[in-house]
Amino acid sequence: MDLHGHRATKPRARAAPPAGEPMLFDDTSSGAPQVPNQGYYNSSYNMSGPAGGGGVGGPPMGNIFNDPMANVAMAYGSSFADKGRDMVNKELNRFVSVNKLKHFFEVDTKYVIKKLVLLMFPYTHQDWEVRYHRDTPLPPRHDVNAPDLYIPSMAFITYILLAGMALGIQKRFSPEVLGLCASTALVWMVIEVLAMLLCLYLLTVHSDLSTFDLIAYSGYKYVGMIFTVLCGLLFGSDGYFVALAWSSCALMFFIVRSLKMKILSSLSSDSMGAGASAKPRFRLYITMAIAIFQPVIIYWLTSHLVR
């Protein structure tokens, strides 16, 4: 008995099971944990230690890179990827010339500023002839009259973002409406370029106008569309129609002066004959039709954004 009156008790000794009867649970009263199958774990993970090249419990990563079969497989995969890339580039060059496409993106900040000013104020510009060097047109950064694809692509993206902002201000924004706006603008551009190619083919106009040139001239309208939508959002419907008239007139003047030398000046031996006097007139008509069609598309793609 201790000082407080409690009787001390001795810990009972745990009785051993009878001989021949298995234990239901392991005896853990000794305090030392028992790890079953110690030898199995030691033998299976012995190779993952410092001698195996990995950490404790990790796979032998060093043996993978030292395996000659793995090196052969990696070399074969690399060569297969190179062949696939070359094949893709070859098939792409059959339809689109990558080097020619890069030519339309050779721009700098000075050219972009001059081109934007020319698109909005083309009336004072005098020299509209595209410059050449050894029968190759100069890149846009060296000639402000050269068509480019940088401004049309950036203007197209800006127009889509501005359309989303305009729809959000009017509480009409939704991903479906914005996607419909982008797809409609893209479809109109494709239709316009195909129509110009068809007209040039039917009139047998042999000029240096390429599909990229037509896409560039068709995409310049998005600069005027951005200006029109901004004026509509800032000044209402009156500002919208004033900006629409200004950008439409500027774009028509720019299109006529830019395409005039490329379409009307290609009067070669193919224009000689019975219809020689009619072909220049038809070429003038197609040039005017391309220019007049621009304000229609601008109004169609911007009128629903300003209310």
PyMOL commands that set and color helices and strands:
alter all, ss='L'
color gray80, all
select helices_A, chain A and resi 38-44+46-48+61-65+68-95+98-103+109-120+140-142+150-169+175-202+211-219+221-264+269-271+279-305
alter helices_A, ss='H'
color red, helices_A
select strands_A, chain A and resi 132-133+136-137
alter strands_A, ss='S'
color yellow, strands_A
deselect
rebuild
show_as cartoon
